[in-house]
Amino acid sequence: MVAFMALLLLVGVVQRLQYDQVGIASWYGPGFHGQRTANGEIYDMYAMTAAHKTLPFNTLVKVVDLDTGRWVVVRINDRGPFVPGRIIDLSYAAAQKLGIVEKGIARVGLKVLKWP
């Protein structure tokens, strides 16, 4: 049992080293489609974009579902999420490609691919 717990701890440490940020992703769509984002663009729920609290606009981020291994690349164009414990809000298109539309949230790792 102790060895198993140590392995779980090690996996968590490796995940944190592999990604710039690890946490919960959610998605947003219909209620915001056509509205202005924080950077002034019109939100398109069918584009590969996302909201993040602090990353600069136009940063390209790889978002990896830590439970399935599926991943997408999104461009940061909005601020959020505003729900405690969440680190990124994906567009509907990004959530669909990641396979999380039905469940609504996923445990993810974020890796910055390109700074603006």
C-alpha positions as CSV (number, residue, x, y, z in Angstrom):
1,M,0.0,0.0,0.0
2,V,2.8,2.4,0.9
3,A,4.5,1.6,-2.5
4,F,1.2,2.3,-4.3
5,M,0.8,5.7,-2.5
6,A,4.4,6.6,-3.3
7,L,3.8,5.8,-7.0
8,L,0.7,8.0,-7.1
9,L,2.7,10.8,-5.5
10,L,5.5,10.3,-8.1
11,V,3.0,10.3,-11.0
12,G,1.6,13.6,-9.7
13,V,5.0,15.2,-9.4
14,V,5.9,14.0,-12.9
15,Q,2.7,15.5,-14.3
16,R,3.4,18.8,-12.6
17,L,6.9,18.9,-14.1
18,Q,5.6,18.0,-17.6
19,Y,3.0,20.7,-17.7
20,D,3.1,24.5,-17.0
21,Q,-0.2,24.1,-15.1
22,V,-2.4,21.2,-14.0
23,G,-6.0,21.5,-12.9
24,I,-9.7,21.4,-14.1
25,A,-10.9,22.5,-17.5
26,S,-14.4,23.4,-18.3
27,W,-16.1,24.8,-21.5
28,Y,-18.4,27.6,-22.5
29,G,-20.4,28.1,-25.6
30,P,-24.0,29.0,-26.6
31,G,-24.6,31.7,-24.0
32,F,-21.5,33.6,-25.1
33,H,-21.4,32.9,-28.8
34,G,-21.3,36.2,-30.7
35,Q,-20.4,38.2,-27.6
36,R,-17.1,40.2,-27.2
37,T,-14.3,38.4,-25.5
38,A,-11.9,40.2,-23.1
39,N,-9.5,40.9,-26.0
40,G,-12.2,42.5,-28.1
41,E,-12.8,39.6,-30.5
42,I,-16.3,38.2,-31.2
43,Y,-16.5,34.9,-29.4
44,D,-16.9,32.0,-31.9
45,M,-17.8,28.8,-30.0
46,Y,-16.7,26.8,-33.1
47,A,-13.1,28.2,-33.0
48,M,-10.2,26.6,-31.1
49,T,-9.9,29.2,-28.4
50,A,-10.0,29.4,-24.6
51,A,-10.2,31.7,-21.6
52,H,-7.4,31.8,-19.0
53,K,-7.0,34.0,-16.0
54,T,-3.4,35.2,-16.6
55,L,-1.9,33.9,-19.8
56,P,-1.4,36.7,-22.4
57,F,-3.9,36.9,-25.2
58,N,-2.8,35.0,-28.4
59,T,-0.7,32.5,-26.4
60,L,-1.0,29.0,-27.9
61,V,-1.6,26.3,-25.4
62,K,-1.7,22.5,-25.6
63,V,-4.4,21.2,-23.4
64,V,-4.1,17.5,-22.5
65,D,-6.8,15.4,-20.8
66,L,-4.8,13.6,-18.1
67,D,-7.3,10.8,-17.9
68,T,-7.6,10.0,-21.7
69,G,-4.4,11.4,-23.2
70,R,-6.4,13.3,-25.8
71,W,-5.2,16.8,-26.5
72,V,-6.0,20.0,-28.4
73,V,-4.2,23.3,-29.1
74,V,-6.1,26.5,-28.3
75,R,-5.4,30.2,-28.6
76,I,-6.1,32.3,-25.5
77,N,-8.5,35.1,-26.4
78,D,-10.6,35.6,-23.2
79,R,-10.4,35.8,-19.4
80,G,-11.8,33.2,-17.1
81,P,-12.8,30.8,-15.8
82,F,-14.6,32.4,-12.9
83,V,-15.5,29.2,-11.1
84,P,-13.1,28.4,-8.2
85,G,-10.8,25.5,-8.9
86,R,-10.9,25.7,-12.7
87,I,-7.8,26.8,-14.7
88,I,-9.1,27.1,-18.3
89,D,-12.4,27.5,-20.1
90,L,-12.4,25.9,-23.5
91,S,-14.5,26.8,-26.5
92,Y,-17.2,24.4,-27.5
93,A,-15.1,23.2,-30.5
94,A,-12.1,22.6,-28.3
95,A,-14.2,20.7,-25.7
96,Q,-15.8,18.6,-28.4
97,K,-12.4,17.6,-29.8
98,L,-11.1,16.8,-26.3
99,G,-14.3,14.7,-25.7
100,I,-15.5,16.6,-22.6
101,V,-18.7,18.2,-23.8
102,E,-21.0,15.7,-22.1
103,K,-19.2,15.5,-18.7
104,G,-18.5,19.3,-18.7
105,I,-15.1,19.2,-17.0
106,A,-11.8,17.3,-17.2
107,R,-8.5,17.1,-15.3
108,V,-6.0,18.6,-17.7
109,G,-2.4,19.7,-18.1
110,L,-1.5,22.9,-19.9
111,K,1.7,23.4,-21.9
112,V,2.5,26.8,-23.5
113,L,3.6,26.1,-27.1
114,K,4.0,29.7,-28.2
115,W,4.0,33.0,-26.4
116,P,2.6,36.0,-28.4
